[in-house]
Amino acid sequence: MPSEVVDSIDTDQDTQYVTKVVYAISEQFAKGAYDSCKNVKVHRVVNLMTMLCGWWCDPVKFFTVLGSTASEG
């Protein structure tokens, strides 16, 4: 299923910007993306996944963090 724009807002300058996108990904894609990033280090010491979603990071937590706004944590 392709992504779909749920809501957009027109500004006074006839410019649109997206305010919300709903998307679905397969478990296989989520696991593959997670696995490809799980050994990435930040500044040679810190594991990227630990920095993003904690010690118990997994594909679901990883994509939840990626989709979060600042107010959602």
N, C-alpha and C positions, 0 to 999 in steps of 0.2 A: 504494500500500500504506500503510495507516495505521500510525502508531507503535504499538509494542506494549511493555507493561511486562514486562521479563524477570525482574526480581527485586524483591521488596519485603520489608521486615522489620517484624514486629509489635513494638511496644514494650510495656512493662508497663501503660501507660495505654490500651490498646486503640486506639492510634493507629498507622496505617501510614505509612511514607514510602518513596518510590521510591529505589532504589539504582542502577538501571541502566535505560536506555531504548534500544532499538534502533530506528532510523528510517532511511528512505530518502527522498531528494529527487531530483527530476529535474535534469539538467544545465541545462535552461532556467530552472528556479527558482533554482538556485545562481548562475547567471550574472546573472539579473535582480536578485537580492538583492545580489550583489557590486557590480554596476553602480550600483545605487541608493545605495550607501554609499561608493563609491570616491573621491568628491570631498569627503567630510566632513572638516572641519578640527577639530582639538582646540586650543583656545586660539588660534585664528586662524592658527596657524603650522604645526603638526604635522598631517600627513595621518593620518587614523584607520587606514587600511589599513597604512601603513608602521609605525605604532606596534603594531598587532596582529600582523602576520605578515611584516614586513620589506619591503625595496625590491622584491622580486620576487613580491609577493603576487598571487595569482590566486584564482578562485572555490574551487578545491580546497583551497589552503592556508588561505584564510579560514575555510572550514567545519571544517577540521581543527583550527585554533586554537580555534574556538568550542566544539568538542566535547572539548577537552583538559582534564584536571584539572591542578591546580597541580604535582603530582609528575611529570606527563608533559610539562610545559613549556608 
